[in-house]
Amino acid sequence: MKAPPVDYIRPRSLTEALDLLANAGAEGRVIAGGQSLVAMMNLRLASPGLLIDIARLPELLTVVDAVTLGACVTHAAIEDGRVADPSHGLMPRVAATLAYRAIRTRGTIGGSLALSDPAAEWPVVLAALDAEVILYGSSGWRSLKCSEFTTGIFQTKLAENEIIESARIPKLSADARCGYVKLCRKSGEFANALAVVVTDPRRGYSRVVSGAANGAPLVLADTSRLVAAGPRDPDALRGTIGSDLDHASDRHFDEFERNLHTVAATRAVQQVLV
């Protein structure tokens, strides 16, 4: 199946892109790499009337400082170390597991956040890193915590007249440790369960986030506190993770899903506690 006909414009500036988006209304969709949107169009799950291609806008390609990545920085650029890494290797490690190399050269970090596929890696990783998403719209600039930006399955707080400008990521200290586990049938496929752990004792910060969890990334609050306290009995760890998942009453996990997410989170936590 192929995508239906659609108009296509490549604006020359972020301001022009916003004007096009405002004029197009519900028919306009912003595209950068098209990693997920084009697939949805091919399946007729999305039928925009106008594609506004922001992939080559200079404002969205720069790395402003060691912790701010422009929205159109690609997965491959992160994987290859062509942009600054504030995460001590976590982000390149994650980028290497996204789909396939050809897709990674096109897909962008901003596109992943904007679509917020529940199985996507970047919303989970950036929530674990306590990153912010920087938005630019007709009312100016605003920022939101990535842990609050995604609100549900393919749902975010991005307004219709806004574009993601960048992601601002706190730089981890030298004492920080990270864990990452992606469970899927084979390499390159969407995750059935994701878990990301970031603990930085120097900053007094620890967070465990579960992804591909029937909605927005799920911060495991009690498990995060357990990680901050240091090594614990494995049974107590699994019990706390399971309790955190049970408290997320909106997720409706069946027994298999609960066990899958418990395994992913347990393995990710063990990576930072060994």
N, C-alpha and C positions, 0 to 999 in steps of 0.2 A: 504494500500500500504506500502511495506517495502523498506528500502534503498537498493541500489545495493551493491554488494560486494566491499569491500574497504580494502586496507592494513592499518595496525595500528601499530604504534611504540610509546613507552613511553621513551623519552630520559632521561638521568640522570643529565643533566646540561643545562643551557640556551645556552651555546656555541654549544653543540651537537644538540640542537633543531634548532638553526640557520643553522647549516651545513646541516641537513636533509631538511630544508625548501629550502635552496639554491639548493640542488641537485634535489629536486622534481620538481622545477619550478612551472608551472601553475597547476600541479596535486596535489600539497601539500596544505593542510589546517591545521591551528593550531586549536586545540580543548582543552577546559578546562572542563566546565560543559556540554556543548553541548545543552544548553537550546533551542537555536534557530537553530543552524546548523543541528542537528539531525532531527528536524521537517522538515527543508527544504530538507534534503536528502530523508526522507520518501515520500515527495511529488514530488521527482525527480526534484526539483528546483535547487539543487546543487548535483554535482556528482564528488567529489574529488577522486583521485586515491590513496592518502595517507593521513591518519589522524595522526597528530603529537600531542600526548597528553602531555600537559604541566602542568596538574592540580596538580601534586605532586612535582614540582620543588621548592626546599627550597627558592630560590631567589625570587619567586613570591608569597610566602605564608606569609612572614614576614610583620609586621607593623613596618616600620623603625623608625618612630617617631609619634607624635600626629597627623600629617597631611598627612602622606604618606602611602597609602594602596597598598600592592602588588596586581598585576593583578588577582591573583587567590583567593583573598579573596571573599568568597561567600556572596550572598544576606542574607542568614540566619545568618552568623557571624555578619553582620552589624545590622540586625534586633534584634539579641539577645544581642547586646552590648559586644560581645567578642573581638571587636577591638576598638581602640580609635575613638571617634566621634568628629571631629572638627566643627560640624554643629549645635550644641545645640539641637539635637533631630530630625533635618530634615531628615537626611539620614536613621536612624532606622524607622522613620515614613513612608518614601517612600518604604523602603525594604519590609515592612509588606504588601504592596499592590501589590507586584510583583507576578503574577501568583498564584501558590499554594505552600504550605510548602515543599512538596517533590521536587518541581523544585527549590525552593529557597536554598535548601541544596546543590544543584549541580551547579546552575548558578553562574557566577562570574562577578564582576564589570568590569574586563578587557575584558571578552567575550562580554559583552553588548556594550562596546565602540568599539571593533573591528568590530562587525557586523553592528552596528549603524542602527538597525531597526528604521524606522521613528516614530514608536509608543513606543519605549523603553524609560524608565524613566531615567536611569543614564546619558545619554548624555545631557539631559535637566537639570537635577539637578546639574551636575558638571559644565555645562556652567554658570548656575546661581550663583554658588559658586566661579566662577573665577578660577577654578582648572586647572592644567596642566596635560597632559598625557606624561609620560616618555617612550620613545621608545629606543629599543636596536637592532642594526643591524650590518651588516658586516662593516659598516663605523664607528661604535661606538654608542655613546649615543646622543640623541637629545630630546628636549621637545617642545611641542606645547600647546597653550591654547586650552582647551576643546571646547570653543566657536568657534574655527577655525578648529578643527580636523575633524568633520563631515562635508562633503561637499554636500551631497545629500542623496537620498534614497539608503541605503546600500552602501554608498560611503564615504571613509575617505581618509586622507592623509597618511595612513599607507602604506609603501612601501612593495613590495613582499618579500624582504629579511629582514623584521623587525618584532619584537614581542613587544607587549605592556608589559613593565616591571612593571609600577605602575601608580597610580594617586596621584598627590601632591595637597592637598587641603588647602587653607589658613584657619587658625583658626579664627572663628568668635569671636568678643568681647562679653562681657557680655550684652551689649546693643543691640545686633543684634536681629532681628525678621525675621521669615520665614513664607511663605505661600505656600501651596501645594494643588492643586485640580486635581483630575483625573476623567474624565467623561467616563464611559463605561457602557455597558448594564448590566453586573453583576460582582460581585467581582471576581478577578482573570483573567479577560479577558484583551485583549489589549485595550489601551485607544483610544477613539475617539477624545479626546482633553485632553491636559495636560497644566498646568501652574504652574510655580515655581517662587516665589518671595523671594529675599534675600535683606534685607536692614540693614546696619551696620553704624549708624551715627558716631560712634567713628572713624571709618576708612574712612568716607566720601564716602561710597560705597552703591549703590542700583542697582539692576538688576531684570528685569522681563523677563522671557523666556517662550515662547509658544512651546509646543511639539505636536507630532502627527499631524504636520502641513504641510503635503505633501512635506516633505523634511527635511533638517537639522533643528536643534533647531533654533527658530527664536527669536532673542533678540529684545524686544520692546523698542526702544531707548527713544522715547518721554514719554512713560509710566514710564520707569525707572526714568527719571528726575522728573516726577510728584510725584512719590513715595518718592523720596529724599526730596521733598519740604514739605511733610507732608499731612495731611488729605485734601481732596478736595470734591467738590460737586459730588455726584454719577453720575449725568448725564455727567459732564465734564470728569470724569474718563472713563466711557464707550465710550464717543466720542473719547478720545485720544487713547484708545485701538483699537477701530475700525479703526481709521486713520492709526495707526501703521500697522495693518493687511492689509489695502488697499495699503500701500506703498510697501508691499512685492509682487511686480507685478509678480514674478516668481512662486508664489504659486497657482494661479488660484483657489481661494476659490469660491465656489458657496454661495448663500445666507445662506443656512442652516449651512454650515461649518463655515462661518464667524461669524454667531450668536453663534455657539457652542463654538468657541475659545474665543469670546468676553465674554461669560458667565463664562468660566473657569478662564480666566485672571482676570475678575472683582472680582470673589469670592476669588481668591488667594490674590489679593491686599487688599481686605477688611479684611482678616485675620491679616495683619500686621498693619493696620491703626486703628483698633478698640481700 
